[in-house]
Amino acid sequence: MSPYAARTCTEVGPNGAADASEPLRHFRDRSAYVLLGDPGSGKTTEFKREQAALGDAGDTAVFISARDFITLSVDSHPEWQGKTLFIDGLDEMRAGATDMRSSLDEVRSRLDQLGRPRFRISCREADWLGDNDLHSLGAVSPDSQIAVLRLDPLSDDDVAELLGMRLVSSDGLEFKEEADRRGLSGLLGNPQTLLLLADAVANSGEWPESRLATFEMACRRMAAEQNDEHRIGAGVSPEDAVLDAAGYLCALHLIADVAGFSSAPNADPQTLVPIHSLDELPDLPPRGSLERALRTRLFAAEDEHGHRPAHRHLAEFLAGRYLAKLIRDGLPASRVVALMSRPTDAQVVTTLRGLSAWLAAHSPRARALLINADPVGVGLYGDIGSFSVDEKKRLLESLGRFATLGPLLGHEQRDGRGEGFRDTTAWAFRSLVAADTASAIRGLLAEPNPEGDEHRIVEFVLTVLAAAESSSLCLLDDLEPATEAIVRNPKQPPNKRRLALEVYLRVVADNDHEARSALRLLDDIRTRALSDPDDDLCGTLLRHLYPAHLPPSEIWGYVRPPNRSNYGGRLLRFWGYDILEQSNDDHVAELLDSLCEDRSRILSALDQSGFGDLPLALLDRGLDAWGDELDSARLFDWLSSPSRSLTASPPRAWPAARSEAAERIRDWLEARPEAQKSVFLTWIRRNEANERYEIYQHWRCNALYRSKPPSDFGLWCLDTALQLADSEQFASRELLTQAYRSLDDPAISQGLTLEDLERRTQSNDRLAAVVADLHNP
């Protein structure tokens, strides 16, 4: 059984907002959804597991490939009726010569014939047409609703778990760190490429230099034949012959839309192509090599005699490798590219974009043509690391031309960061960042026109720069002026300004150790000299500067109401999450101390900004780290920090006392009765200057969070009142009053009676008078 790690996915709403990640089973109640993911990300595996789980739970579900769903007759498959259908691989269907929507229309037609059952569809994210597809599918959904789910990349824990299953003697953390050092970290978030890399390293003991080398090493391992009798000829390794044969079959599978192959001569030609039916020509692999290829792990068994490529991503790599060999041997590259392109506009059809990307990686002759025909696919699905400087520049130019036509072939995403590009896209194109391409990159960034179509390519380049390795980014000189100009230009789209700021901060980090330039930007935002309508620039800068360059004692000066009350951007993230995440225990103590110094103003600003829960969260952490070491005055100040007033107030004015953080604070106090007593006494002492009379009962003290006093609380109040009778008359009187009132509550008056009060205060006329007044009002 293949290694498996439980996966999560994220629902993407119509406004681009991304919800929290959830397991796929969380969406079983949805009538219909689409699962998006990159090649090899695990969409098919998740569908098969979910379909099996529904079957075990009593629901009836069917897993079926999209190809079979649109090819086979509904009347011939009664098992589809009334079932939840898992339709896998929308992207693997032929898109047609001119309109890639036709295949989806065929799916819709079948669903309509079946009476609009519950269904799930998987698709490569780059081949999903967004709102167009969403609206089309909504017409055949049982409730007209379609959820769009994005399969999340593997988490660090997932990576460690899979590596633990695959690498017996290797340390998963060490493997991950080595992949990061070699610039291969982008392979780790995808189960297929992770395991290919792990297998390649485990088999050879060496690390591949690139994504292309990783696939080559992995395919060679999968094609290796251990039995000497199968070796093919002197001087030619069996892997080469088998890989060529596999590439030929994979090219037929992709270009001719062949479902699979069979080594049996009597196979059904409607579903499988018999190997014996393929003509043996001098320039094609011999039949024996084809049969050997089908027996390797490069192909998966369909039935007793049928085989199909183990995974489409592998098939695209092998087919591209084989077609590149044919081109080297004399086949015109233009003929091959024409087979993969639409005649109307010479662009690669969507179903063959993975093949074209690997062909471009393998064949310099085809590369120039494919850079023009599908620049995004070439970078996203293949490997551009070996491209020459001129080829990288042409790729940038081609991307710019495509950007004028609209979103870059579906690769612009809405994922909670606004309109932008996913991190996997940026990683795939990271090789464009080099000293030799610096002039071209600077040219694209210089004075971009916010009204023109070229702004899309600028956003794309900024995203790539933001994700590039630091070692590559430092090769680009003079990026500071161009990126700062975009940040400061209010006419530029907000997302572009935010991306430019991220790049700017990375570029200047090594040269500006005191972060003076970033602090200037932040101060310009605070004084309104720099426009920041979404507060994302401010949030980005705060996260970058705190606490190394903007200490806790100064951070409160940047609290202000947001410019947009209905936008949860980076400023909200900073005050709601980052400030806690980036603060150590010392920082928390400093934050609480500085909050106490200007409590009323800061709390008012936090409330207006929507961050009113932050003081409680800080206090919760601060008590856990320092509470037992604080003196009485500082402890009281910290406990009072979330409240604007030190005076007594009814509990209904303190709703925060019902929050989870307040409950933990209350538990902390109840576990420390001496701290409760100290806080109560400090509260009374702090209020002595108040001219109006208050009833200082424990439940009115905000700093006690309505914690339950200890059982001897009344007795302690009496003892302390007697001790302070001469030195602190105000506190003594109020403590005695609390001791008297505690008599009504047996839970806090242990060891105390009215007779005790009267007897022990007899020697002090003033205290005796207080008791008498209380007892005979």
ZAMARGU-4260 file (C-alpha; in steps of 0.2 Angstrom, whole numbers, plus 5000, padded with zeros to 4 digits):
<rodrens>
0) 5000/5000/5000 | 5006/5017/4996 | 5011/5029/5010 | 4996/5040/5014 | 4994/5056/5025
5) 4976/5062/5029 | 4973/5078/5019 | 4964/5094/5021 | 4956/5106/5009 | 4950/5124/5010
10) 4934/5131/5003 | 4935/5146/4992 | 4920/5158/4993 | 4913/5168/4979 | 4921/5184/4986
15) 4938/5176/4986 | 4939/5173/5005 | 4947/5156/5010 | 4939/5147/5025 | 4949/5137/5038
20) 4956/5120/5032 | 4945/5105/5035 | 4946/5086/5030 | 4936/5082/5014 | 4924/5072/5025
25) 4918/5089/5032 | 4909/5093/5015 | 4899/5076/5014 | 4883/5086/5017 | 4886/5097/5001
30) 4876/5092/4986 | 4890/5095/4974 | 4908/5101/4975 | 4923/5103/4964 | 4940/5098/4971
35) 4955/5108/4964 | 4973/5103/4965 | 4990/5103/4956 | 4995/5087/4946 | 5000/5073/4958
40) 4993/5082/4973 | 4981/5068/4978 | 4964/5072/4971 | 4961/5054/4964 | 4967/5046/4981
45) 4956/5057/4991 | 4941/5054/4979 | 4943/5035/4981 | 4945/5035/5000 | 4930/5047/5001
50) 4919/5036/4990 | 4924/5020/5000 | 4920/5029/5016 | 4903/5034/5010 | 4900/5016/5005
55) 4905/5010/5022 | 4893/5022/5030 | 4878/5016/5020 | 4878/5029/5007 | 4879/5023/4989
60) 4893/5031/4979 | 4902/5028/4963 | 4920/5033/4957 | 4922/5035/4939 | 4934/5044/4927
65) 4927/5059/4918 | 4933/5051/4902 | 4922/5036/4905 | 4907/5047/4911 | 4906/5057/4895
70) 4911/5042/4884 | 4900/5028/4890 | 4881/5027/4889 | 4871/5032/4904 | 4858/5018/4899
75) 4872/5005/4900 | 4876/5009/4917 | 4861/5008/4929 | 4873/5008/4944 | 4875/5027/4941
80) 4857/5030/4945 | 4853/5038/4962 | 4872/5037/4968 | 4884/5051/4974 | 4896/5052/4959
85) 4914/5055/4961 | 4919/5061/4943 | 4938/5061/4943 | 4949/5071/4931 | 4939/5084/4922
90) 4956/5091/4915 | 4961/5075/4907 | 4947/5075/4894 | 4950/5082/4877 | 4946/5100/4877
95) 4941/5100/4858 | 4949/5110/4845 | 4942/5127/4849 | 4932/5127/4865 | 4938/5119/4881
100) 4921/5121/4889 | 4913/5107/4878 | 4919/5093/4889 | 4911/5101/4904 | 4895/5103/4894
105) 4895/5084/4891 | 4897/5081/4909 | 4882/5092/4913 | 4872/5083/4900 | 4875/5066/4908
110) 4871/5073/4925 | 4855/5080/4918 | 4850/5063/4911 | 4853/5055/4928 | 4841/5067/4936
115) 4854/5079/4944 | 4862/5067/4957 | 4874/5073/4970 | 4891/5074/4963 | 4909/5078/4965
120) 4922/5083/4952 | 4941/5084/4952 | 4951/5095/4941 | 4968/5103/4940 | 4967/5120/4947
125) 4975/5128/4932 | 4962/5121/4920 | 4947/5126/4930 | 4938/5141/4922 | 4932/5149/4938
130) 4915/5157/4938 | 4911/5151/4921 | 4912/5133/4926 | 4904/5137/4943 | 4889/5144/4935
135) 4887/5130/4922 | 4888/5116/4935 | 4876/5125/4946 | 4862/5122/4933 | 4864/5103/4936
140) 4867/5103/4955 | 4853/5096/4966 | 4851/5112/4975 | 4860/5124/4962 | 4875/5126/4974
145) 4893/5121/4970 | 4906/5122/4983 | 4924/5125/4977 | 4937/5116/4987 | 4956/5118/4985
150) 4967/5103/4991 | 4979/5110/5003 | 4998/5106/5001 | 5005/5094/5013 | 5009/5101/5030
155) 5026/5099/5038 | 5019/5085/5049 | 5012/5077/5033 | 5029/5078/5025 | 5037/5070/5040
160) 5024/5056/5041 | 5026/5051/5023 | 5045/5052/5024 | 5044/5041/5039 | 5035/5028/5029
165) 5046/5029/5014 | 5063/5032/5021 | 5068/5018/5033 | 5085/5025/5039 | 5084/5043/5035
170) 5078/5057/5046 | 5063/5066/5039 | 5068/5083/5046 | 5086/5082/5039 | 5078/5077/5022
175) 5067/5092/5022 | 5081/5104/5027 | 5092/5097/5013 | 5078/5099/5001 | 5076/5117/5007
180) 5095/5120/5005 | 5095/5114/4987 | 5080/5124/4982 | 5068/5109/4980 | 5057/5113/4994
185) 5043/5116/4982 | 5042/5097/4978 | 5038/5093/4996 | 5020/5100/4997 | 5014/5088/4983
190) 5013/5069/4988 | 5019/5063/4971 | 5034/5074/4969 | 5039/5071/4987 | 5039/5052/4986
195) 5047/5053/4969 | 5061/5064/4977 | 5062/5052/4992 | 5064/5037/4980 | 5076/5045/4969
200) 5088/5050/4984 | 5085/5033/4992 | 5090/5024/4977 | 5105/5033/4971 | 5111/5041/4987
205) 5113/5057/4978 | 5101/5072/4977 | 5095/5078/4960 | 5099/5096/4955 | 5081/5100/4948
210) 5063/5095/4946 | 5068/5088/4929 | 5082/5077/4937 | 5070/5071/4950 | 5058/5065/4938
215) 5072/5057/4927 | 5079/5048/4942 | 5062/5042/4948 | 5057/5036/4931 | 5073/5026/4929
220) 5071/5018/4946 | 5053/5013/4941 | 5059/5006/4924 | 5073/4997/4931 | 5073/4978/4928
225) 5083/4967/4940 | 5083/4951/4930 | 5098/4950/4919 | 5089/4940/4905 | 5079/4956/4901
230) 5094/4966/4896 | 5093/4973/4879 | 5110/4975/4870 | 5127/4979/4873 | 5130/4997/4877
235) 5112/5001/4879 | 5104/5001/4897 | 5088/4993/4898 | 5081/5008/4907 | 5084/5019/4891
240) 5075/5007/4880 | 5061/5005/4892 | 5059/5023/4895 | 5058/5027/4877 | 5045/5014/4874
245) 5035/5021/4889 | 5037/5038/4882 | 5030/5032/4865 | 5015/5024/4874 | 5012/5039/4885
250) 5013/5051/4870 | 4999/5040/4861 | 4989/5040/4878 | 4990/5059/4878 | 4989/5065/4860
255) 4978/5052/4853 | 4967/5051/4868 | 4971/5032/4871 | 4963/5026/4887 | 4976/5012/4889
260) 4985/4997/4882 | 4985/4978/4882 | 4998/4965/4879 | 4984/4953/4873 | 4979/4953/4855
265) 4961/4951/4858 | 4959/4967/4869 | 4943/4977/4867 | 4949/4991/4855 | 4936/5003/4861
270) 4945/5004/4878 | 4962/4997/4876 | 4974/4997/4861 | 4983/4980/4859 | 5002/4982/4858
275) 5002/4970/4843 | 4991/4982/4833 | 5005/4995/4833 | 5015/4995/4818 | 5034/4991/4820
280) 5043/5005/4811 | 5062/5008/4811 | 5061/5024/4821 | 5048/5018/4834 | 5052/5007/4849
285) 5051/4988/4846 | 5036/4978/4852 | 5047/4969/4865 | 5052/4985/4873 | 5033/4991/4873
290) 5028/4975/4882 | 5042/4977/4895 | 5037/4995/4898 | 5019/4989/4902 | 5026/4977/4915
295) 5036/4991/4925 | 5029/5002/4938 | 5027/5016/4926 | 5011/5008/4921 | 4996/5003/4932
300) 4986/4987/4929 | 4968/4990/4923 | 4963/4972/4923 | 4971/4955/4918 | 4979/4962/4902
305) 4976/4981/4902 | 4988/4995/4908 | 4988/5013/4908 | 5001/5026/4914 | 5003/5026/4933
310) 4999/5044/4934 | 4996/5058/4921 | 5010/5068/4928 | 5022/5054/4925 | 5015/5051/4907
315) 5017/5070/4903 | 5036/5069/4908 | 5039/5053/4899 | 5030/5058/4883 | 5039/5075/4883
320) 5055/5066/4885 | 5051/5054/4870 | 5045/5068/4859 | 5061/5078/4862 | 5071/5062/4857
325) 5061/5062/4840 | 5065/5080/4838 | 5084/5077/4841 | 5083/5063/4828 | 5076/5075/4815
330) 5057/5077/4817 | 5052/5095/4815 | 5048/5103/4832 | 5034/5114/4823 | 5025/5098/4818
335) 5025/5092/4836 | 5019/5108/4843 | 5006/5110/4830 | 4999/5093/4836 | 4996/5100/4854
340) 4989/5117/4848 | 4973/5124/4843 | 4972/5129/4825 | 4963/5145/4829 | 4976/5154/4839
345) 4991/5142/4840 | 4989/5140/4859 | 4992/5123/4867 | 4975/5115/4871 | 4972/5114/4890
350) 4973/5095/4891 | 4991/5094/4884 | 4999/5109/4894 | 5008/5097/4905 | 5015/5088/4890
355) 5020/5104/4882 | 5029/5110/4898 | 5040/5094/4899 | 5043/5095/4880 | 5050/5112/4883
360) 5061/5107/4897 | 5068/5092/4887 | 5069/5100/4869 | 5078/5117/4866 | 5071/5117/4848
365) 5053/5115/4854 | 5056/5127/4868 | 5055/5143/4858 | 5038/5138/4850 | 5031/5133/4867
370) 5036/5149/4876 | 5025/5158/4864 | 5011/5145/4864 | 5009/5143/4883 | 5021/5152/4893
375) 5012/5149/4910 | 5010/5131/4907 | 5029/5129/4902 | 5034/5136/4919 | 5021/5129/4930
380) 5021/5111/4924 | 5039/5108/4919 | 5056/5115/4924 | 5063/5131/4917 | 5079/5130/4927
385) 5090/5125/4912 | 5083/5138/4901 | 5096/5150/4894 | 5096/5169/4898 | 5088/5173/4882
390) 5075/5160/4884 | 5070/5167/4901 | 5069/5184/4894 | 5058/5178/4880 | 5047/5169/4893
395) 5045/5185/4903 | 5040/5194/4887 | 5028/5181/4882 | 5020/5181/4899 | 5018/5200/4897
400) 5009/5197/4880 | 4997/5184/4888 | 4994/5196/4903 | 4986/5208/4891 | 4973/5195/4886
405) 4966/5193/4904 | 4971/5182/4918 | 4986/5172/4914 | 4977/5156/4908 | 4968/5154/4925
410) 4983/5155/4936 | 4978/5171/4945 | 4969/5165/4961 | 4958/5172/4974 | 4964/5165/4991
415) 4961/5177/5005 | 4976/5188/5000 | 4966/5196/4986 | 4969/5194/4968 | 4986/5186/4966
420) 4996/5170/4962 | 4997/5155/4972 | 5014/5151/4980 | 5016/5135/4970 | 5015/5146/4954
425) 5029/5158/4961 | 5040/5143/4966 | 5039/5136/4948 | 5045/5152/4940 | 5058/5156/4953
430) 5072/5152/4941 | 5068/5168/4932 | 5076/5178/4946 | 5094/5179/4941 | 5107/5192/4938
435) 5106/5190/4919 | 5087/5193/4920 | 5089/5208/4931 | 5087/5221/4918 | 5072/5213/4910
440) 5064/5212/4928 | 5068/5230/4932 | 5061/5235/4915 | 5044/5227/4919 | 5043/5235/4936
445) 5048/5253/4931 | 5033/5264/4931 | 5019/5252/4928 | 5003/5259/4921 | 4989/5254/4933
450) 4976/5257/4920 | 4985/5246/4907 | 4984/5227/4905 | 5003/5225/4909 | 4999/5227/4927
455) 4995/5208/4928 | 5013/5203/4923 | 5020/5216/4936 | 5009/5207/4949 | 5016/5190/4943
460) 5034/5196/4943 | 5032/5203/4961 | 5025/5187/4967 | 5039/5177/4960 | 5052/5189/4968
465) 5043/5188/4984 | 5045/5169/4984 | 5062/5168/4977 | 5077/5162/4987 | 5087/5175/4996
470) 5102/5170/4987 | 5094/5173/4970 | 5086/5189/4976 | 5102/5197/4981 | 5108/5195/4963
475) 5096/5208/4957 | 5103/5226/4961 | 5094/5242/4961 | 5076/5234/4964 | 5074/5246/4979
480) 5068/5262/4969 | 5057/5252/4958 | 5048/5243/4972 | 5047/5258/4983 | 5039/5268/4969
485) 5025/5255/4967 | 5022/5255/4986 | 5021/5274/4987 | 5010/5276/4971 | 4991/5277/4977
490) 4986/5274/4959 | 4993/5256/4959 | 4981/5242/4964 | 4982/5237/4983 | 4988/5220/4979
495) 5002/5226/4968 | 5007/5238/4982 | 5007/5225/4995 | 5018/5213/4984 | 5030/5227/4980
500) 5032/5230/4999 | 5036/5212/5002 | 5049/5212/4989 | 5056/5229/4995 | 5057/5223/5013
505) 5067/5208/5007 | 5078/5218/4996 | 5083/5231/5009 | 5084/5219/5024 | 5103/5215/5021
510) 5107/5233/5018 | 5097/5242/5031 | 5100/5233/5048 | 5091/5246/5058 | 5076/5246/5046
515) 5076/5265/5045 | 5068/5265/5028 | 5054/5253/5033 | 5051/5264/5049 | 5049/5279/5037
520) 5036/5270/5027 | 5026/5266/5043 | 5027/5283/5050 | 5021/5290/5033 | 5006/5279/5034
525) 5003/5284/5052 | 5004/5303/5047 | 4993/5299/5031 | 5007/5305/5020 | 5006/5288/5012
530) 4989/5281/5007 | 4985/5264/5014 | 4966/5262/5011 | 4966/5243/5016 | 4978/5244/5030
535) 4988/5230/5022 | 5004/5240/5020 | 5003/5245/5039 | 5000/5227/5044 | 5014/5221/5033
540) 5026/5233/5041 | 5021/5230/5058 | 5024/5212/5056 | 5041/5215/5048 | 5047/5227/5061
545) 5040/5220/5078 | 5048/5217/5090 | 5066/5219/5083 | 5064/5237/5076 | 5048/5242/5084
550) 5049/5237/5103 | 5033/5233/5113 | 5034/5249/5122 | 5031/5258/5106 | 5019/5247/5097
555) 5004/5253/5105 | 5006/5270/5097 | 5001/5262/5080 | 4984/5256/5086 | 4970/5265/5077
560) 4953/5261/5069 | 4955/5252/5052 | 4951/5262/5036 | 4939/5248/5031 | 4928/5241/5045
565) 4923/5226/5034 | 4940/5220/5028 | 4950/5207/5038 | 4967/5211/5030 | 4985/5211/5037
570) 4982/5224/5050 | 4969/5213/5058 | 4980/5198/5057 | 4994/5208/5066 | 4984/5213/5081
575) 4974/5198/5081 | 4988/5185/5079 | 5005/5190/5074 | 5009/5201/5089 | 5005/5186/5101
580) 5015/5174/5089 | 5030/5185/5088 | 5031/5190/5106 | 5041/5180/5119 | 5038/5181/5138
585) 5049/5197/5140 | 5039/5205/5126 | 5022/5201/5134 | 5028/5208/5150 | 5033/5224/5142
590) 5017/5225/5132 | 5007/5224/5148 | 5017/5237/5157 | 5016/5249/5143 | 4997/5246/5141
595) 4995/5250/5160 | 5003/5267/5158 | 4991/5273/5145 | 4977/5261/5147 | 4962/5272/5144
600) 4968/5278/5127 | 4975/5261/5121 | 4959/5252/5126 | 4948/5264/5117 | 4958/5263/5101
605) 4958/5244/5102 | 4939/5243/5104 | 4937/5255/5090 | 4949/5244/5079 | 4940/5228/5083
610) 4955/5221/5093 | 4947/5223/5111 | 4951/5205/5115 | 4970/5207/5114 | 4973/5214/5132
615) 4965/5198/5139 | 4975/5187/5128 | 4991/5196/5133 | 4986/5195/5152 | 4983/5176/5150
620) 5000/5173/5143 | 5008/5186/5155 | 5001/5177/5171 | 5006/5160/5165 | 5024/5166/5163
625) 5027/5179/5176 | 5011/5180/5188 | 5020/5171/5203 | 5034/5183/5202 | 5025/5199/5202
630) 5023/5211/5217 | 5006/5216/5222 | 5005/5233/5213 | 5011/5226/5197 | 5000/5211/5198
635) 4985/5222/5201 | 4990/5233/5186 | 4991/5219/5174 | 4975/5212/5180 | 4967/5229/5178
640) 4974/5232/5161 | 4959/5226/5151 | 4947/5238/5161 | 4947/5256/5158 | 4943/5261/5176
645) 4950/5256/5193 | 4934/5261/5201 | 4921/5248/5206 | 4907/5244/5193 | 4893/5231/5192
650) 4898/5215/5183 | 4887/5218/5169 | 4899/5232/5163 | 4913/5219/5162 | 4907/5206/5148
655) 4925/5201/5144 | 4925/5192/5161 | 4915/5179/5151 | 4928/5175/5138 | 4939/5160/5137
660) 4954/5170/5142 | 4945/5177/5157 | 4940/5160/5163 | 4958/5154/5163 | 4963/5170/5172
665) 4949/5167/5184 | 4956/5149/5187 | 4973/5156/5189 | 4967/5167/5203 | 4957/5154/5212
670) 4972/5143/5212 | 4981/5157/5222 | 4971/5163/5236 | 4985/5174/5243 | 4985/5183/5226
675) 4967/5186/5227 | 4968/5194/5244 | 4983/5205/5238 | 4973/5211/5223 | 4958/5215/5233
680) 4968/5225/5246 | 4977/5234/5232 | 4960/5238/5224 | 4954/5246/5240 | 4970/5256/5242
685) 4970/5263/5224 | 4952/5269/5227 | 4955/5278/5243 | 4956/5295/5233 | 4939/5293/5226
690) 4927/5306/5234 | 4911/5296/5231 | 4907/5281/5242 | 4907/5264/5234 | 4903/5247/5241
695) 4919/5238/5239 | 4914/5220/5238 | 4925/5207/5230 | 4913/5203/5216 | 4914/5222/5211
700) 4932/5221/5208 | 4936/5219/5190 | 4954/5214/5193 | 4947/5198/5202 | 4937/5193/5186
705) 4923/5187/5198 | 4934/5173/5204 | 4928/5163/5219 | 4937/5170/5235 | 4944/5157/5247
710) 4934/5150/5261 | 4943/5161/5274 | 4941/5177/5265 | 4930/5185/5278 | 4941/5180/5292
715) 4956/5187/5282 | 4947/5204/5279 | 4944/5205/5298 | 4962/5201/5302 | 4969/5214/5290
720) 4956/5227/5295 | 4963/5226/5313 | 4981/5226/5307 | 4978/5242/5297 | 4966/5250/5310
725) 4978/5265/5314 | 4989/5266/5298 | 4976/5265/5284 | 4959/5269/5291 | 4950/5269/5274
730) 4956/5252/5270 | 4953/5246/5287 | 4935/5252/5287 | 4931/5244/5269 | 4939/5227/5274
735) 4929/5227/5290 | 4913/5230/5279 | 4918/5216/5268 | 4921/5204/5283 | 4903/5209/5289
740) 4895/5206/5272 | 4904/5189/5270 | 4894/5182/5285 | 4879/5181/5272 | 4890/5168/5262
745) 4895/5153/5271 | 4907/5149/5256 | 4919/5163/5261 | 4916/5165/5280 | 4924/5150/5287
750) 4929/5153/5305 | 4920/5169/5307 | 4904/5174/5316 | 4896/5190/5321 | 4901/5188/5339
755) 4919/5187/5333 | 4917/5203/5324 | 4910/5212/5339 | 4922/5204/5351 | 4938/5208/5341
760) 4933/5226/5337 | 4928/5231/5355 | 4945/5238/5358 | 4944/5250/5344 | 4930/5263/5345
765) 4930/5267/5327 | 4929/5249/5321 | 4916/5245/5334 | 4905/5259/5328 | 4907/5253/5310
770) 4901/5236/5315 | 4887/5243/5325 | 4881/5254/5310 | 4882/5239/5299 | 4872/5228/5310
775) 4859/5241/5315 | 4858/5252/5299
</rodrens>
